Amino acid sequence: MSHVATSNASTLSASRWPIWTGRTLSGLVVAFLVMDAGMKIAALPIVTESAVMIGWTADPGFWRAMGLLLLAITALYAWPRTAVLGAILLTGYLGGAVATHLRMSDPLFSHTLFGVYLGIALWGGLWLRDTRVRNLLPIG
């Protein structure tokens, strides 16, 4: 009888680690995106200075709107029922960041591909925490 209880406990903990790893990974992505959105909403000087350097407008109203948009999409990703929609929209948002850095000939691995790294973490976290996504994308 104790063997069955031990087997069930190990199976339960083995099936829970991907979910908690996915939640942790998704939490880190959400924390970063909320910080980024907050910087845009607060219209910090570094946002407008960086925007001008990469060829975007310095208008604080534009960056506040972008921050609110990012915050809304991040909320969609964080909420389990709308996480897939949020992930799709965030992928598009991050694609714009990659395209902007590519256009500016920024360093490839540190600047240009940062959106790709974040997208991989975003989808990886979702894949680990959501069985629907695992069934849709059966990797491994």
Order of alpha helices (4+ residues) and beta strands (2+ residues): alpha-alpha-alpha-alpha-alpha-alpha
